[in-house]
Amino acid sequence: MKLIRTKGRGARAAAETLAALERRGGAALDTVLPAVKRIVADVRRRGDRALLGYAAEFDKLSGPEALRVTPEEMAAAWKALDPAIGEALRTAAAQIRAFAKRQLPKSNISRFGSASPVRGLTTGQLVRPLASVGCYVPSGRHPLPSTLLMTAIPAQVAGVKRIVAVSPRPAPETLAAAHLLGIQEFYRVGGAHAVAALAYGTASLPRVDKIVGPGNLYVTAAKKLVAFDCAIDMLAGPTEIVVTSERGHAAEIASDLVAQAEHDPAALAIFITTREDLAQAVVAETKMRSRENPVAREALKRNGLVIVASSAEEARMMTNRLAAEHLTVDAASDLEWVENAGSVFVGRWSAQPMGDYISGPNHTLPTGGMARVRGGLSVNDFVKLITVQEYTAEGVRALGSKAALLAEAEGLIGHAEAIRVRLGAKPHKTTSS
């Protein structure tokens, strides 16, 4: 890991490094976009013929019957699973479901005056689930059944009726998790062609309304390309960790840095402190703890950074500018200054991998600095908020003339007339024939 200081001769280098980190993001997508564009356009144009061709080439599948995982296969995977892992999956699922239920917004239609200062006006919202979603579950360097739990369970809590899982060469643990959740549609495809099929639909894989879940560069580029035709959650990049601490334990800080770094050689791992002694100890611990972990060792060599700030205020400022996916702070009181982070872990006992699996909050989180503008995946990603308004004659009389004036100020005479025709209308009387 590289150690830099924000004061003295290292100040300029530190400022340049921080500015470069703020600009991190999707630049790497440019390297794969031409190939991904061809694949997405091909699947959109030729449907199943293209999907099955790419499935044969990339996923080693032959024929449409090999595309879909049967319920019997998922049940068999669950039956063959180590009971201890099965129980761990059950516990994780229960935690995720309970948290999602607490997050779920409620429909609320408040009659005359309780939600509006104007008598005669009702306002509120309806909460309705999306009709269908596709959950992308990576299956590359590591099988990720936890990602299926994190994407499918909030959709179930939201009330989504059709939940589709896709995963290239899915691990038995992922199939077992699908059985646990009662997933009915599971396709063993991945990459850009799977994203295109989810977005545009083919005979074998009907389209969905939204695609969620992380993936590699090809998956992320494909999600970016289809985003105007099919909703997506976010564009995921390499995982990120920032630990900002004044009194943490070097071994524990280093173990979290190594844990996130082992996801990807391009992972970002940063420790920020004002204490030179703690900084040096963390550098030594990460070197020792990554010795037998080649992926983490490579990530820490490329993107590992320890920053010694000149003050606690500067450390906090830098932390918020980085807007990291995962953030660890010393105490609950630190939450007052946190502005940008995907998910926050508080105190020495809150190991970040606990959040990857079993805490309950989602582990599908914004990367590349996007924590400046959104949080992690949640039940809210699977619902629509439909606003409602209802006027009585009294409500129109209270607000109508002002609304008509605003319409005329914008030059929209038809708008104003639609309001004024009601202002001049008389209540309907019931007559007998």
NORSUL-V78954 format. One record per pair of residues at least 12 apart in sequence whose ideal C-beta (glycine too) atoms are under 6 Angstrom apart, sorted by the first residue. I is the first residue (numbers start at 1). J is the second residue. D is the distance in whole Angstrom. If there is no record, write none. Layout:
<<I | J | D> <I | J | D>>
This chain:
<<1 | 283 | 5> <1 | 286 | 5> <1 | 300 | 5> <1 | 304 | 4> <1 | 306 | 5> <2 | 305 | 5> <3 | 283 | 6> <3 | 306 | 5> <4 | 307 | 6> <5 | 308 | 4> <6 | 309 | 5> <6 | 310 | 5> <7 | 310 | 4> <22 | 321 | 6> <24 | 368 | 6> <25 | 368 | 4> <26 | 235 | 6> <29 | 221 | 5> <32 | 217 | 5> <32 | 218 | 6> <32 | 221 | 5> <33 | 221 | 5> <36 | 192 | 5> <36 | 218 | 6> <36 | 221 | 4> <36 | 222 | 5> <39 | 192 | 4> <39 | 193 | 5> <40 | 192 | 6> <40 | 196 | 4> <40 | 222 | 6> <40 | 225 | 5> <43 | 193 | 5> <43 | 196 | 4> <43 | 197 | 6> <44 | 200 | 5> <47 | 202 | 4> <48 | 202 | 4> <48 | 203 | 4> <48 | 204 | 5> <51 | 193 | 6> <51 | 197 | 5> <51 | 202 | 5> <54 | 193 | 4> <55 | 189 | 5> <58 | 191 | 5> <59 | 168 | 5> <59 | 189 | 5> <64 | 204 | 5> <67 | 187 | 5> <67 | 204 | 5> <68 | 187 | 6> <69 | 186 | 4> <69 | 188 | 6> <74 | 175 | 5> <74 | 178 | 5> <74 | 179 | 4> <75 | 179 | 5> <77 | 172 | 5> <77 | 175 | 4> <77 | 176 | 4> <78 | 176 | 4> <78 | 179 | 4> <81 | 176 | 4> <89 | 177 | 6> <89 | 180 | 6> <92 | 149 | 6> <92 | 357 | 6> <92 | 358 | 5> <93 | 149 | 5> <95 | 358 | 6> <95 | 360 | 4> <96 | 149 | 6> <96 | 153 | 5> <96 | 360 | 6> <97 | 153 | 5> <99 | 360 | 3> <99 | 361 | 6> <100 | 154 | 4> <100 | 157 | 4> <100 | 379 | 4> <101 | 157 | 6> <103 | 378 | 5> <103 | 379 | 5> <104 | 379 | 5> <105 | 127 | 5> <107 | 126 | 5> <107 | 127 | 5> <108 | 124 | 5> <108 | 125 | 6> <109 | 124 | 4> <109 | 388 | 6> <110 | 124 | 5> <118 | 395 | 6> <118 | 398 | 5> <118 | 399 | 6> <120 | 392 | 4> <120 | 394 | 3> <120 | 395 | 3> <121 | 391 | 6> <121 | 395 | 4> <122 | 390 | 4> <123 | 389 | 5> <124 | 388 | 5> <125 | 385 | 5> <125 | 387 | 5> <126 | 386 | 4> <127 | 383 | 5> <128 | 384 | 5> <129 | 158 | 5> <129 | 159 | 4> <129 | 160 | 5> <129 | 383 | 5> <130 | 160 | 5> <130 | 209 | 5> <130 | 210 | 6> <130 | 382 | 5> <131 | 209 | 6> <132 | 162 | 4> <132 | 208 | 4> <132 | 209 | 5> <133 | 155 | 5> <133 | 160 | 5> <133 | 163 | 6> <133 | 208 | 6> <133 | 210 | 5> <134 | 164 | 5> <134 | 198 | 4> <134 | 208 | 4> <134 | 211 | 5> <135 | 151 | 4> <135 | 152 | 5> <135 | 165 | 5> <135 | 212 | 6> <135 | 213 | 5> <136 | 166 | 6> <136 | 213 | 4> <136 | 215 | 5> <137 | 165 | 6> <137 | 167 | 4> <137 | 174 | 6> <138 | 215 | 6> <139 | 167 | 5> <139 | 168 | 5> <139 | 169 | 5> <139 | 170 | 6> <139 | 171 | 6> <143 | 171 | 3> <143 | 173 | 6> <143 | 174 | 6> <145 | 173 | 4> <145 | 174 | 4> <145 | 177 | 4> <146 | 357 | 5> <147 | 213 | 6> <148 | 174 | 6> <148 | 177 | 5> <149 | 177 | 6> <150 | 362 | 5> <150 | 363 | 5> <150 | 364 | 5> <151 | 212 | 5> <151 | 213 | 5> <152 | 181 | 5> <154 | 379 | 4> <154 | 382 | 6> <155 | 382 | 5> <157 | 379 | 5> <158 | 379 | 5> <158 | 382 | 4> <158 | 383 | 5> <160 | 382 | 5> <164 | 185 | 4> <164 | 208 | 6> <165 | 178 | 6> <165 | 183 | 5> <165 | 186 | 5> <166 | 187 | 5> <166 | 189 | 6> <166 | 194 | 5> <168 | 190 | 3> <170 | 188 | 6> <187 | 205 | 6> <191 | 218 | 5> <192 | 218 | 5> <192 | 222 | 4> <195 | 219 | 6> <195 | 222 | 4> <195 | 223 | 6> <198 | 211 | 5> <199 | 226 | 4> <199 | 229 | 6> <199 | 230 | 4> <210 | 231 | 4> <211 | 230 | 6> <211 | 232 | 5> <212 | 233 | 4> <214 | 236 | 4> <220 | 235 | 5> <220 | 236 | 6> <233 | 377 | 5> <233 | 381 | 6> <234 | 366 | 6> <236 | 367 | 6> <237 | 367 | 4> <237 | 368 | 4> <238 | 264 | 5> <238 | 266 | 4> <238 | 267 | 5> <239 | 260 | 5> <239 | 263 | 5> <239 | 267 | 5> <240 | 268 | 4> <240 | 324 | 5> <240 | 325 | 4> <240 | 367 | 6> <241 | 260 | 4> <241 | 269 | 5> <241 | 326 | 5> <242 | 270 | 5> <242 | 319 | 6> <242 | 322 | 6> <242 | 324 | 4> <242 | 327 | 5> <243 | 271 | 5> <243 | 328 | 4> <244 | 272 | 5> <244 | 315 | 6> <244 | 319 | 5> <244 | 329 | 6> <245 | 273 | 6> <245 | 330 | 5> <247 | 330 | 6> <249 | 348 | 6> <250 | 281 | 4> <250 | 282 | 5> <250 | 285 | 5> <251 | 285 | 5> <252 | 348 | 6> <253 | 282 | 5> <254 | 282 | 5> <254 | 285 | 3> <254 | 286 | 4> <254 | 289 | 5> <256 | 352 | 5> <257 | 269 | 4> <257 | 286 | 5> <258 | 289 | 5> <258 | 290 | 5> <258 | 296 | 5> <259 | 353 | 5> <261 | 296 | 4> <261 | 299 | 4> <261 | 300 | 5> <262 | 293 | 5> <262 | 295 | 5> <262 | 296 | 4> <265 | 295 | 6> <265 | 298 | 4> <265 | 299 | 5> <267 | 299 | 4> <268 | 303 | 5> <269 | 300 | 6> <269 | 304 | 5> <270 | 305 | 5> <271 | 306 | 5> <272 | 307 | 5> <272 | 315 | 5> <272 | 318 | 6> <272 | 319 | 6> <274 | 309 | 5> <274 | 312 | 6> <274 | 315 | 6> <276 | 308 | 6> <279 | 306 | 5> <279 | 308 | 5> <282 | 306 | 6> <283 | 306 | 6> <286 | 300 | 6> <316 | 337 | 5> <320 | 339 | 5> <320 | 340 | 5> <323 | 340 | 4> <323 | 369 | 5> <323 | 371 | 4> <323 | 372 | 5> <325 | 342 | 4> <325 | 365 | 5> <325 | 367 | 5> <326 | 343 | 6> <326 | 352 | 5> <327 | 341 | 4> <327 | 344 | 5> <328 | 345 | 4> <329 | 346 | 6> <332 | 346 | 5> <340 | 371 | 5> <340 | 372 | 5> <341 | 371 | 5> <342 | 365 | 3> <342 | 366 | 5> <342 | 371 | 5> <342 | 376 | 5> <343 | 355 | 6> <343 | 361 | 6> <343 | 365 | 6> <343 | 376 | 6> <362 | 376 | 5> <362 | 377 | 4> <362 | 378 | 6> <364 | 376 | 6> <364 | 377 | 4> <396 | 422 | 5> <400 | 419 | 5> <400 | 423 | 5> <403 | 419 | 5> <404 | 416 | 4> <404 | 419 | 4> <404 | 420 | 5>>
